[in-house]
Amino acid sequence: MGGGVLLVALAIEFLDELVGGAHGAALPLVRHDLHLSYGQLGLLSAVPLVIGSLVELPIGVLSSAGHRRTLFLAGGVVFAVALAALLIAAHHAGDSRR
């Protein structure tokens, strides 16, 4: 049992690092496609990290206070709304590569 849990934890860590590495590797392509300066690209990368860091403490306090299930469900709803907004924005903007 312990070996299986360790394998799952290592797989999750691997996928997390893979996503982070893909983000870094994609930055030059994002900069080129969106015609961004290096400063704008830095802001594009830094703003989500700063917001995440600011939100982490209150979420941790609420989680410790016993509101884990509510936070988990709220996170899923926020994620679904964000994906729907991206879908709507992509639909209205159209694909410039067509």
C-alpha positions in Angstrom: 0.0 0.0 0.0 2.7 2.5 0.9 4.6 1.9 -2.4 1.4 2.7 -4.4 0.8 6.0 -2.5 4.5 6.9 -3.1 4.2 6.2 -6.8 1.0 8.3 -7.1 2.7 11.2 -5.2 5.8 11.0 -7.5 3.6 10.9 -10.6 1.7 14.1 -9.3 5.0 15.8 -8.7 6.3 14.8 -12.1 3.2 16.2 -13.8 3.4 19.4 -11.8 7.0 20.0 -12.9 6.2 19.1 -16.5 3.5 21.8 -16.6 5.9 24.3 -15.1 8.6 23.4 -17.6 6.1 23.6 -20.5 5.1 27.1 -19.3 8.7 28.3 -19.3 9.4 26.8 -22.7 6.3 28.3 -24.2 7.0 31.9 -23.1 9.0 32.8 -26.3 6.2 31.6 -28.5 3.6 33.5 -26.4 5.7 36.6 -26.7 6.0 36.3 -30.4 2.3 35.4 -31.1 0.9 38.2 -28.9 3.6 40.8 -29.8 4.5 41.5 -26.2 7.6 43.2 -24.8 9.7 41.4 -22.2 8.1 43.6 -19.5 4.6 42.7 -20.6 5.6 39.0 -20.7 6.9 39.3 -17.2 3.7 40.8 -15.9 1.7 38.1 -17.7 3.7 35.5 -15.8 4.0 37.3 -12.5 0.4 38.5 -11.9 -1.1 35.0 -11.4 1.7 34.0 -9.1 1.2 37.2 -7.0 -2.6 36.8 -6.8 -2.2 33.1 -5.9 0.2 34.0 -3.1 -2.1 36.6 -1.7 -5.1 34.3 -1.8 -3.3 31.3 -0.4 -3.2 32.6 3.2 -7.0 33.3 3.6 -7.8 30.0 1.9 -5.4 28.1 4.3 -7.0 29.8 7.3 -10.5 28.9 6.1 -9.4 25.4 5.4 -8.0 25.0 8.9 -11.2 26.3 10.3 -13.0 23.3 8.8 -14.4 24.7 5.5 -12.5 22.3 3.3 -15.5 20.9 1.4 -16.9 24.4 0.7 -13.6 25.6 -0.5 -13.1 22.5 -2.7 -16.6 23.0 -4.3 -16.1 26.7 -4.7 -12.7 26.1 -6.4 -14.4 23.7 -8.8 -17.1 26.2 -9.6 -14.6 29.1 -10.1 -12.5 26.8 -12.4 -15.6 25.9 -14.5 -16.7 29.5 -14.8 -13.1 30.5 -15.9 -13.1 27.7 -18.5 -16.5 28.8 -19.8 -15.3 32.4 -20.0 -12.3 31.3 -22.0 -14.5 29.3 -24.3 -16.9 32.2 -24.9 -14.0 34.6 -25.5 -12.3 32.3 -28.0 -15.6 31.8 -29.8 -16.3 35.6 -30.1 -12.7 36.4 -31.0 -12.5 33.8 -33.7 -9.3 31.9 -34.6 -7.0 34.2 -36.5 -5.2 31.1 -38.0 -8.2 30.1 -40.1 
